[in-house]
């Protein structure tokens, strides 16, 4: 069971995000895990996006 203090606030623990057109994509905050660990801050990575700022997987 995941500690509620470590649940990703961006995706609310689901590991998936959706844009305003309901396109689903992996959460970039937690990497699709659904939780984050405070000891290991997220690293900055450059993402490929299309002209509508949708992430290209």
C-alpha positions as CSV (number, residue, x, y, z in Angstrom):
1,X,0.0,0.0,0.0
2,X,1.3,3.5,-0.9
3,X,1.6,6.1,1.8
4,X,-1.0,8.8,1.1
5,X,1.7,11.5,1.7
6,X,3.6,10.2,-1.3
7,X,0.7,10.0,-3.8
8,X,1.4,12.1,-6.9
9,X,-0.6,15.3,-6.7
10,X,-0.5,15.8,-10.5
11,X,-2.2,12.5,-11.4
12,X,-3.8,11.7,-8.1
13,X,-2.2,8.3,-8.0
14,X,-3.4,7.0,-11.3
15,X,-0.2,7.5,-13.2
16,X,-2.0,9.0,-16.2
17,X,-3.0,12.5,-17.2
18,X,-5.4,13.8,-19.8
19,X,-5.5,17.1,-21.7
20,X,-8.6,19.2,-22.5
21,X,-9.3,16.9,-25.5
22,X,-9.2,13.8,-23.3
23,X,-5.9,12.5,-24.8
24,X,-4.4,10.3,-22.2
25,X,-0.6,10.2,-21.4
26,X,1.8,9.0,-18.8
27,X,2.2,11.4,-15.8
28,X,5.5,13.3,-16.2
29,X,5.7,14.1,-12.5
30,X,5.8,10.6,-11.2
31,X,6.7,8.8,-14.4
32,X,3.5,6.7,-14.4
33,X,4.1,5.2,-11.0
34,X,1.3,7.1,-9.2
35,X,3.5,8.1,-6.3
36,X,6.6,10.2,-5.7
37,X,9.4,9.8,-3.2
38,X,10.5,12.9,-1.4
39,X,14.1,11.6,-1.1
40,X,14.6,11.6,-4.9
41,X,13.5,14.8,-6.6
42,X,12.3,14.6,-10.2
43,X,15.0,15.3,-12.8
44,X,14.3,17.8,-15.5
45,X,13.9,16.3,-19.0
46,X,13.0,17.8,-22.3
47,X,9.9,16.3,-23.7
48,X,8.9,16.1,-27.4
49,X,5.5,17.8,-28.0
50,X,3.4,18.5,-31.1
51,X,2.0,21.8,-32.2
52,X,-0.8,21.5,-29.7
53,X,1.7,20.8,-26.8
54,X,0.7,17.1,-26.6
55,X,3.5,14.9,-25.4
56,X,4.8,12.5,-28.1
57,X,5.5,9.1,-26.7
